[in-house]
Amino acid sequence: MDISAGPTPDARVPSPQAPQEHEEPSSKPAAYKLDMGHQEMERLMEELENMYRSAPTTNADHWLPAANIALLLCSELGYEDMDEFEAALNGTFGQFLDAIPGVETRRGADGTVVAFRFLPPVAPSEWVAKRWTVRITDRAQLWWVLLKSPHARIEIPALEFEICADGARRIDSLYNHVAAAIWNLAQHHASGAAADLPAEQRDKMADCIAALQRLLDVDAPWTLVVHDPSGTSDFANVDNVEVERGVSITFD
């Protein structure tokens, strides 16, 4: 999902505000963990992006007031009050914003997050290709969060399997990225279109689905590689991710 463009402005969303002079960009603290394993977190992320995209502005590089958006989200998602809302986040709204890949925050004089923006798209002339290699040895790693840019593809070399670049921006756990691919492949395997394929090809498809499901159990180590010619994908809450910059990436 490209957040630089969106539907007609939503009157619920406050107009973008430029940060005050005393506000400084904040670094993303490592203590808070963004948990995309819960469906509620996915719903919150989707609503946040919709609010940002529908803000009444023609400028893709705009900032929104964090406190106002937190109150709107609390109301829209049906929480009783901010305490219940932040309990669902397992932290403050500022910590939540700090942890989202592709989001920049600004802090006020008291150190709290006062404004945020989704980073605008990078012009192709400024792309720096990157490749991230993750060695999965523990199931907990599958809950690491990946911002997959519209241009990125995910490769699982051991299975010669690839999740292609689909033009959509997605923030989700590694588990959910792979699980979505399993679901899509299973749907295709069960469809009428697959029924016309040779039996051998259908069997290979079924074997691939089963192999992907086994990977999610992490009974043995395996490797996941993210290739992004734009370099705008990003990880959150991760350690030991090998990153190569300026690599030559093709999509053969």
BELWODA-V714721 format. One line per field, one symbol per residue. ss: DSSP state (@ for helix, = for strand, . for the rest). psi: psi as a letter, one per 20 degrees, with the letter a starting at -180 (. if undefined). Layout:
ss: ???
psi: ???
This chain:
ss: .......................==.............@@@@@@@@@@@@@@@..........==@@@@@@@@@@@.....@@@@@@@@...@@@@@@@...=====.....======.....@@@...=======..@@@@@.====...=====@@@.===......====@@@@@@@@@@@@@@@@@.@@@@...@@@@@@@@@@@@@@@@@......=======.....===.....====.......
psi: pojiqaapqpihpqqqppqrhiqqqqroqihppoojiphhhggggghghggghjpnqjohmqqqpggghghgggghjkqgrhghghhhikarhgggghipqjppqqqahjiqpiqrqppqqpqhijqoqqppppooiqhhhijqppooriiqqppnhhilqpoqpjjqpporqhghgghhhggghhgghirhghhiqqhghhghghhgghhghhhiilhqqrpppppohhjirqqqlqqlppppqjqoprl.
